[in-house]
């Protein structure tokens, strides 16, 4: 009987660990290096700017190139809503530097080599082996306000975020 009580107490913690983050949840705080080697800290934006974090599978792949290019093209629109954009993948800094240079990226590309931030945001792999493509809008208070997960339609992430910002008058 004593053992079953221990298991019952531990079970919710384990379930909580794997539960997807939802709209209204507090976003995890993290630090990662960007393509220039500077440390990007999500805590630096609390009380100042909204964050648009897009997790993507890999630099230079067609879908990731289209998604990143779309965020670049619409950068001014996100600035209008006081948003800082950041892309996150497990690629190394050298790959991010080349990718950013090729696409003339005007926002940080963050290197999550060990997938620790991906795990903090509870993002699993798609199709068993491909890192998922997910985007989060986090408000100035650190609360998740919008989320989209779509591996195959990479450009919908940008439009979905902008539509949400416009409709909710951020």
Order of alpha helices (4+ residues) and beta strands (2+ residues): alpha-beta-beta-beta-alpha-alpha-beta-alpha-beta-alpha-beta-beta-beta-beta-alpha
